[in-house]
Amino acid sequence: MSVLGILGVGELADKLVRGLRRSGYTGAILLSSRNAERAAQLEGDCGCRIMDSNQAIVDGADTVIVGVRPRTLDELAAQVSFREGQHLVSLMAGISLEQLSEAFPGASCVRVMLSYAALFNQSTIVICPPDPRAEELLKPLGQLVVVEDESSFELATVAACMNGWFYFLLHDLQQWLSEKGLSAQDARTLVLGNLQDCIARAQYHPEQSLSELGQSIATPGTFTYAGLEVLMHQPVSASWGAACEVVLDALLTRSKLEAQKS
């Protein structure tokens, strides 16, 4: 089995490593020592090896996952040299394939996005461009979405931000139920349970649009329809759309600025 190296042992990388071990990955995993406490925990819990330097990780790994913060890209690039064709998987949001190739000459670069749900193998994993090795490695962490171009990947990044936004919507719904008298735990169970119901039904009926599935429940005369009429006259969807536009604009602006630098 191939050797996996991790440059940047942050929260997301931690979840990725634990998810891989949970799924049965038995290959060696090499870690940087910069985040000493987290690296030590992974060493003890997941049988990883802490290396003396970032270059030692690159030298010893077949595939290297780069999970550092985007602003430290130049610093990391000055510390390591990749072998020609060596596999590099980037978790850095907003860093293009062109930037990766310039920073790490010779490396075969792939962009990947996933969520904290990788910990329990339920993440959505976005990969760009299609790459059989990355797909094979990461598939155990959840559901793959493989896109051909970076414009699609940036839109997928916007969708990933929705992941964080959903928690606040669900919190507000739970809070309303709690304020009306339900226990916080029962309210949480009901809100999450109804969301899971929607997901399960939508996955079972891929031939129907999400709107069609909703309309089949919210038929005129039902309580669901009465509430939907109120929601349809509120600017909530417009606000979510505006949030998406802000994120996409930020991603595209960063890409343009980096292109001008080069």
C-alpha positions in Angstrom: 0.0 0.0 0.0 1.2 3.5 -0.8 2.7 5.8 1.8 0.7 9.0 2.5 2.3 12.2 3.7 0.4 15.1 5.3 1.8 18.7 5.2 -0.3 20.7 7.6 -1.9 18.8 10.4 -4.9 21.0 11.0 -8.5 20.1 12.0 -9.5 19.0 8.5 -6.4 16.8 8.0 -7.0 15.3 11.4 -10.5 14.2 10.4 -9.2 12.9 7.0 -6.6 10.7 8.7 -9.0 9.3 11.3 -11.6 8.7 8.5 -9.0 6.8 6.4 -8.0 4.6 9.4 -11.7 4.1 10.3 -12.3 2.8 6.7 -9.4 0.3 6.9 -6.5 2.2 5.3 -3.4 0.4 6.6 -0.7 2.3 4.7 2.0 4.4 6.5 1.0 8.0 7.2 3.7 10.6 7.7 3.0 13.8 9.5 4.7 17.2 9.9 5.5 18.2 13.5 4.5 21.8 13.3 1.2 21.2 15.2 3.0 19.0 17.7 0.0 18.2 20.0 -2.3 17.2 17.2 0.4 15.2 15.4 1.2 13.4 18.7 -2.5 12.5 19.1 -2.6 11.1 15.6 0.6 9.2 16.2 -0.9 7.5 19.2 -4.5 7.0 17.9 -3.8 6.2 14.3 -0.3 4.8 14.1 1.1 7.7 12.2 4.8 8.7 12.0 6.0 12.2 12.9 8.9 13.3 10.6 11.7 15.7 11.3 10.9 18.0 8.4 8.5 18.7 5.6 11.0 17.5 3.0 11.4 14.2 4.9 7.6 13.7 4.4 7.8 14.5 0.7 10.8 12.2 0.3 9.1 9.3 2.1 5.6 9.6 0.6 4.0 8.4 -2.6 1.1 10.9 -2.2 1.3 14.1 -0.3 -1.7 15.9 1.0 -1.2 19.7 1.5 -3.5 21.1 4.2 -1.7 24.3 5.2 -3.4 27.7 5.2 -3.3 29.3 1.8 -1.4 32.3 3.1 1.5 30.0 4.0 1.8 28.5 0.5 5.0 30.4 -0.4 6.6 29.5 2.9 5.9 25.8 2.4 7.0 25.9 -1.2 10.4 27.2 -0.2 10.9 24.2 2.2 10.1 21.3 -0.1 11.0 19.8 -3.5 8.8 17.2 -5.1 9.9 14.4 -7.4 8.8 14.6 -11.0 5.2 13.3 -11.3 4.8 12.9 -7.5 1.2 13.0 -6.5 0.1 16.2 -4.6 -3.4 16.5 -3.2 -4.3 20.1 -2.2 -6.9 20.9 0.5 -6.2 24.6 0.2 -9.3 26.6 -0.8 -8.8 29.2 -3.5 -5.4 28.0 -4.6 -5.6 27.1 -8.3 -3.9 24.2 -10.1 -1.7 26.8 -11.9 -0.5 28.2 -8.5 0.2 24.7 -7.2 2.2 23.8 -10.2 4.3 27.0 -9.9 4.8 26.5 -6.2 5.7 22.8 -6.5 7.4 22.2 -9.8 7.2 18.6 -11.1 4.3 17.5 -8.8 1.1 16.1 -10.3 -1.5 18.3 -8.6 -5.1 17.7 -7.7 -7.5 19.9 -5.9 -9.8 18.3 -3.3 -12.5 19.6 -1.0 -14.2 17.7 1.8 -15.8 18.3 5.2 -15.4 17.4 8.8 -17.8 14.5 8.1 -14.8 12.7 6.7 -14.2 11.6 10.3 -17.1 9.2 10.1 -16.9 8.6 6.3 -19.9 10.7 5.4 -18.3 13.6 3.7 -18.9 14.9 0.1 -15.5 14.8 -1.6 -15.0 17.1 -4.6 -12.0 16.3 -6.8 -10.6 18.4 -9.7 -9.4 17.3 -12.2 -10.5 13.6 -12.5 -7.7 11.6 -10.9 -8.0 7.8 -10.3 -5.4 7.7 -7.5 -7.0 10.5 -5.5 -10.5 9.0 -6.1 -9.4 5.6 -4.9 -7.7 7.0 -1.8 -10.6 9.3 -0.8 -13.6 7.4 -1.8 -13.9 5.6 1.6 -14.4 9.0 3.2 -17.9 9.5 1.6 -19.4 10.4 -1.7 -17.3 11.5 -4.6 -18.1 14.5 -6.9 -15.5 14.6 -9.7 -15.5 17.8 -11.8 -13.6 18.5 -15.0 -12.7 22.2 -14.6 -11.8 24.7 -11.9 -14.8 26.9 -12.5 -17.0 24.0 -11.4 -14.7 23.4 -8.5 -15.1 27.0 -7.3 -18.9 26.6 -7.5 -18.4 23.4 -5.4 -16.5 25.5 -2.9 -19.5 27.7 -2.6 -21.7 24.6 -2.0 -19.2 23.6 0.7 -19.7 26.9 2.5 -23.4 26.0 2.6 -22.4 23.1 4.9 -21.5 25.6 7.6 -24.5 27.8 7.0 -27.0 25.0 7.4 -26.0 24.6 11.0 -27.3 28.1 11.8 -30.6 27.5 10.0 -31.1 24.2 11.8 -30.2 26.0 15.1 -32.9 28.6 14.5 -35.5 25.9 13.8 -34.5 24.0 16.9 -34.6 27.2 19.0 -38.1 28.0 17.9 -39.4 24.5 18.9 -37.6 24.8 22.3 -39.0 28.2 23.0 -42.5 26.8 22.3 -42.0 24.1 24.9 -40.1 21.1 23.5 -36.9 20.0 25.2 -33.7 21.0 23.4 -32.9 17.4 22.8 -36.3 16.5 21.3 -36.2 19.7 19.2 -32.8 18.8 17.9 -33.8 15.2 17.1 -36.9 16.4 15.2 -35.1 19.0 13.2 -32.2 16.7 12.2 -34.6 13.8 11.7 -36.7 15.8 9.2 -33.6 16.8 7.4 -32.5 13.2 7.1 -35.9 12.3 5.9 -35.6 14.8 3.1 -32.2 13.6 2.1 -33.2 10.0 2.1 -36.2 10.6 -0.1 -34.3 12.8 -2.5 -31.6 10.2 -2.9 -34.2 7.5 -3.4 -35.9 9.6 -6.2 -33.0 11.1 -8.3 -35.4 11.4 -11.2 -37.4 14.1 -9.5 -36.2 17.6 -8.9 -36.0 18.9 -5.3 -38.8 21.3 -6.0 -41.0 18.5 -7.3 -40.4 16.4 -4.2 -41.3 19.4 -2.0 -44.5 20.1 -4.0 -45.6 16.6 -3.6 -45.8 17.1 0.2 -46.9 20.8 0.3 -50.1 20.4 -1.6 -52.9 23.0 -1.3 -54.9 22.6 1.8 -52.2 21.0 3.9 -50.4 22.6 6.9 -47.1 22.3 5.0 -48.6 24.4 2.2 -49.8 27.0 4.6 -46.3 27.5 6.0 -44.8 27.4 2.5 -46.9 30.3 1.4 -45.4 32.4 4.1 -41.8 31.3 3.3 -42.3 32.0 -0.4 -43.0 35.7 0.4 -39.9 36.1 2.6 -36.5 37.1 1.2 -34.8 34.1 2.8 -33.8 32.5 -0.5 -32.6 35.8 -1.8 -30.3 36.2 1.2 -28.8 32.7 0.7 -28.3 33.6 -3.0 -26.5 36.8 -2.0 -24.3 34.9 0.4 -23.3 32.5 -2.4 -22.5 35.4 -4.7 -20.2 36.9 -2.1 -18.2 33.7 -1.7 -18.0 33.1 -5.4 -16.9 36.7 -6.1 -14.2 36.3 -3.4 -12.9 33.1 -5.0 -12.8 34.6 -8.5 -11.2 37.8 -7.3 -8.4 35.9 -5.6 -7.8 33.9 -8.8 -7.6 37.1 -10.9 -5.2 38.7 -8.4 -2.9 35.7 -8.5 -3.0 35.6 -12.3 -1.9 39.2 -12.4 1.0 38.5 -10.1 2.3 35.8 -12.4 
